[in-house]
Structure formats: structure tokens, C-alpha cells
Amino acid sequence: MKINLPLILFYVCMLPVYSQSFSEENDRATVKQLIQQGDDLQKINKDEALVLFKKGLAIALDNNYVEDAVVIYKKIGVIYHIKKSVSKAEYMYRKGLALDSTSKTAASLNFNMALLKDRSNEHDSTLFYIEKSIRLFENFETDNSSYKAFLQAAKVYKNQQSFEKALKYAIKAFKGFMEEENISKLADVNTTIGNIQNQMGNHHQALEYHYEALKMEKNLGSSLGKGICFNNIANVYDDLKVTDSAIVNYKRALGYFNEQGKQYAILLANLANTYRAIGEKSLSQRYFLEAILKKETLKDTSSLLYSYNGISSLFLEYNNLKEARQYLNKANQILPAVTDKRAILSTYENEAEYYKKSKRYEKALESEIQYSDLYKEIYDTEQTKIVQTLQNRFENEQRENEILSLNLANKNAQFLLAEKNQNIKIKNLVLVILGIIVLLITLVYRFFLQRQKTATQTAKFEKLDAIYQGQEIIKKRIARDLHDIITTNFDGLRLRVLALKRSSSLNQNVDSITKDLKKMNQQIRTVSHRLYPLEMYMGKQKFTDIIKSRLTEFQLYGKVFVELENQFPQILNTLPISTQNNIYGILLEVLNNVEKHSHATTLNVKNFRDTSGRFNIVFEDNGIGINNKHKEGIGIMNINQRVEMLEGHCKISKTEVGTKVHIDFPLPRKV
């Protein structure tokens, strides 16, 4: 028998290849099997499930099975999450995200990270991860995981007081769970929407959602769910000052919670506060004492301090100083262990009130100082949160605007592509059918091309105008939002004014409040002017009169002498409102720069039409001048953007005596 040497060599060479292929298939099958076994064991023995998952992870990482590794990182993280090993869970989630940040599994990992951060009260991180999660989920077909993420996003946005977004994602979750007929989650969504409506002041709408949630919880037979619903309903009635209904529902809620649990004690304290509000001293005292007894057993320090403060305040209200002192002493004993600054603030307030009524004014003053210092600290923290919320909202609006612009650009590109394809088909058809009469085809084609070019230009200008109008609407909305948020600061100022009664340095505090009011007023005015400067004057005055009025006002309050070399022509009054708005916006930014940066004492303003018919405005001050290496701030950027909208030019230069701003632009042909 002859030995076929080449054939043997071929088999020998191919053997490692087949072996490697077989090994890879075997390893992948092993990983899948370990994942399945871990899933089966997870509900019975989480530690054994962890062992299996870790074995599967090691094989997946060795063979670079990225998709399997990411899934296993998530499963291991979930087990640590359930076992409350927060740091280990976060480590696993982060390892999974490091391997994959764009898949549906990555969306789930971001969602789990958001849950971790929410449990740790890291609100900024919670918002960051939940937004990444929902952005990823929206790229895929929705399912139960995405609906849960939408519901969590609604809760996070509610806590951030972004109520419009909270409602948007709550409705998305509602629709999804409705399709799944998931009654338990639908009840949760109704509860969330009810809480959002209540925080927005829509109390009656909130009641409708809470009662709908209660109906679902009754159908499910969930005692805990019914207890939560009755508690939420009572809270709404409490806000409505319908105390009878609040009391009834608080008592109903008590029947569904464990008498030894934390929620039961909180409900007792809520009842005590409600009875106190209607002057029922004995009932209020009774429920405060019951709540205190349970909280002392539970060793719930922060919640206990609130109850100590509540009953102390009740006794002080009825001048029972001995009893008030007893609970103030208890409050002071646990004070070092409490981190809730509002609870501590209430203790200082009660201490001050007690010493006043005891006529120990030195001690009362010490407590007042403690109260004042802590109040300022809390107030500054709240101011920071407001600024952060404002920044987040502005950035979110900016992102939405960018997405809108990208969508418009994408649609325009699709339109042009379809149009080109159609042109090619028509041209080929014409060349095949009418190849003999080339000259006629050429003439028709040129005529058609010209028409298409004209139509494309027209469509382009219409789209640009639509984008501009959309941006103006968005700017106006941002202006209103910013105005609404900034004015919430006045609540803080109101409390500071009330605190003047107890202040020892009245004049200094009044000056501080006046300075803050002036600063907030200037912020509101600057933002509103920057976004839509002519809105408050439209239809009331001529445009030229508005300009002169603003220059006069600037001279009076800015302490800068304004020299108007010649009057503005009446032709400006006939310009479109969008053109007037841009001219006025440029004027405001120039005046703002002169006032804040130039240190000038005079400002010269002149206007003229040049030989080409373009309208020119020149501003020249005698300030410190502008540095050639200066960074372009928002003011100069706003000037340049508005000049571009006017299709004009802007030149800012340093002169021998200050700064010169020269703008020119064409006037519309119809003017």
C-alpha cells in the first residue's frame, strides 16, 4: 500500500486549526451553560450562583467573548447589589461599561448604576446615569427593562423638579406597562404621576392618580401598596388643608404597615402634626409620644429628632415650659448623631423660643446665633442646588436644540439624496429614449436643472427661516424658565426678611438683602434681554424711540455720558421685528460691555449710510480699550451672531482713547 505523503502532511497541518475551532465552540458553549446554571441557582443560593458566574466570566475574558462578559458583569453586579455590597456592585457595573457602552446591556448597566447612586443619595450621579440609560434604551425596541428605566427617570426628574420631563417619561412607562398589562408597575406609575402633580400644585389631579393607584393595589391584594396609597392621599389632603380627610387616610394607612416598622412611626408623627395644625393639643401630644416611643425602639435618630422637635414646639406653643425642656434635652442628646440640617435647625429654633419664654435672653441669643449660622449654611447649599438645576436645565435645552438641528440637517440630506437619485433616473431614461435629439435633451435638462436649483434655494431659505424661528421660540422658553427658577430665590429672601425680627445687626442684614435683590433683578434683566430684548416693548413705542430711551437710561444709571452725533433715521421703524430685535440686542451688549469692562466715562454713537447703501452704526468709548489677546465672551459672541443674522460685518478695535465697535449691514430691499 502506497503512503500518500502530501495528504498526510495536509491533515497534520489542518489538525491544529480544527482543534482550535472545536475548542472555541466548546468554550462558548461552556460559558452559556454556566450563565444558565447561575440563573437557575440565583433564587436559591446566590453565593453558589456567584461562583458559577465568575467561572463563566474568566472563560469569556480569556477568549475575548465581550458580549458574554458584559452580561456576566451585570449579573454579578446585580447579586452584589441585592446583597447590599454597594462598592462591589458598582465595580462590576463599571467593568461591564468599560467593555461595552452602546448596547442594550450597557443601557441596563447604566440603569443599575443609577439605582445604586440613588440609594446613596448621590443625586447628580443618579441623573447622569439614568439619562445615559434612557438615551441608549431609546435606540432599541422597547421592553420591560426600558419601561423600568423610564419610570426611574420620571422619579429622578421629579426629585430634580424637572416636572415636564418627569411627566414625559412617566407617560412612556405607563404606555409600555399598559401594553404588558403589568398592573403592579401601572400602580407604581400612577403613584409617581400623582406625586409629580402634587409637587406642581395640581392637588386634585394628584388625588385622581393616587385613587387610581389605590384601585390597582386593591385588585392586586397588596397591603403595602394600599398603605402607601392611603399615605399619599393623606399627604395631598394635608396640602389642601382638608384635615379631616387627611386624618382619616393616615389612620387607614396605619392599618397596612407593621406596627414595629419605620413607616408606621412616621405616619404617627404625620397624624400628630395634622392634629397640631387644627389645635387638637391632646391628640397631637398622644401621637407624638407614640411616634417617639417607636422611633426610640427603632433607633431612627433623624426621624426621632423631628418628633422631639414637634412635641417640644407643641409644649412651647401652650407655654408648658417644663415638658418642652424635657424633650429639648432629649433632642440635644442625639443632636451630634444627626446629619439632617433642617432637623437641627428646628432644634435651635425651639431652644431660642424656650429661652425667650424663660426670660433667659443671653441663652436665647446664643441659640438665635446658632440658628442664624446654620440657616445661612442651608440657604447657601440650596442656592448652589438651584444654580446646578439651572445649569442642568440649560444644558438639557441646549442638547435638545442640537439634536433638533441635526435632525433637520439629516432630513435635508435625505431630501437632496432622493432628489439626486430621481434626477439620475430621469436623465438616464431621457438618454435611452431620446438619444438622437441630444440638443433638445440638453436644453430641457438645463431648464429643469435651473428650476431645481431655484426650488432648492427656496427650500433652503425656508428651512433656515424655520430653524431661526424655532430657535427664537426655544430662547423665549428658556428665558421664562430661567426667570421662574431665579425668582424662587425670593422665597429664601422672604425667610431672611422674617428673620430680621430676631437679628441683632438690622442695618447690615437689610443692606445684604437689598444687594441680593439688586443682583437677582440684574440677572433676570440681562438673561431676558439677551434672549429676546424687544419683547417687552413690542407694539408700544417706535424702534428709534426705544433706542434713544435705552441710551438715556444707560447715561442716567450707568454714569456714562452718551453723545449721539445724529438721530437714527425713521427708516429703522419700518424694519421687520427680527431685524430690529438683532439691532437692539447688539446695542444692549455694547452698553453692557462699556458698563462692566471699559471703565469709560463717555460713549459716542453715530450712524450713516455708506456709498453702497449699507447702514453703519459706530460706538466709540474712552475706556481702557480692548486687549488683542482677549477671550471672546458671551457678549461679543452674541454681537457677532446677531450681526451674522443681519448679513453684516462687525469690527471691534482698540483706539487711542478706548474701544471702537463698528457694525454695518444691508437694509432690506423693500425698505
PyMOL commands that set and color helices and strands:
alter all, ss='L'
color gray80, all
select helices_A, chain A and resi 5-42+46-62+66-82+86-99+104-119+123-137+144-159+163-180+183-199+203-220+223-239+243-254+262-277+281-298+301-317+321-337+341-357+361-433+438-487+489-502+506-531+543-558+570-574+577-598+634-645
alter helices_A, ss='H'
color red, helices_A
select strands_A, chain A and resi 561-564+602-609+615-621+649-654+659-665
alter strands_A, ss='S'
color yellow, strands_A
deselect
rebuild
show_as cartoon
